[in-house]
Amino acid sequence: MQLHQLEYVLAVARHHSFTRAAEEINVAQSSLSQQISNLEKELGVHLFIRTTRSVYLSAAGKEFVEHAMRIMKEVSVAQQCIQEYVSIDKGYLAVGIIPVVAHYSIPKLLADFNKEFPGVKMSLIESQDEELLDMISSSKLDVAILQHEDNDSSFQYFPLYVDNMVLLTSKHHPLAFRKSVDLTELRNENFIITPPTSGHHHDFEKACHMAGFKPNVLMTCSSVKMIMDLTVEDIGISVLSSKVALTMGYDSNQISILNLTPTIKRRIHLAIPKNVNMSPALKVFVKYAAQWINTSGKGGQLYEASKTTMLA
């Protein structure tokens, strides 16, 4: 069974005539008739009842046409989807990123996209989650890669990664030799964490609130290295995403990394404005990111598919 045979069947079904069907799709009537006959032999049934005056679908033909229409519709959708990729020879994307994205292979994603679509120029703007969302709202950004998922319905989020928060202490801290710690045990500790405008800060405070206390934030800093260096100096303790903490290169003689209970999830999203016409470059980028994450194995634990789906 071949696609052009389906096309021929549908044309005959529309016109009830081999002659008019051949004229519509610009093929010789003999070729069209032969192809349909070949298909009927392959299927083992007659799709059409032929008389001297007309041609009409058999019972099997009617059911076959329903399937053929769905197949050809899907083929058309697939062709349109691919055409979006083919047609992108130039464009521009302003991409917002949070400071820790390098720990999640995002540079590799951006590099691979650039190799695939060299005509699309990118500008990267680094800031914290809230500022990035504000810049999307004011059209200063096309898309942002961030952690915090705002409840504002004006944004659409697509999942990239799932991670967990971990606790970091100096080797001199009383908790340093524990494997895990309950969040409620930290109510009297001094914390060094990311700025209040970050999704990380927001989610940590929310988890502490649910545990019955407000964390004592001694310092805030956007530099992960500075946060960890200050933790090594035993000024306070900190919480970071496990992927970030484990890829910073500090050894066990400098810092202790403990699991937290209950688990505090860290999520990395693509965020775009909702209910707006996306530029061809942005639409292709969102689709490309979805495919890249799913096929490259870089995403670690991906979101449960039932929660959010990428663009169709």
Summary of the structure (lengths in Angstrom):
residues: 312
radius of gyration: 28.8
end to end distance: 27.1
largest distance: 96.8
contacts: 935
relative contact order: 0.14
helix: 44%
strand: 24%
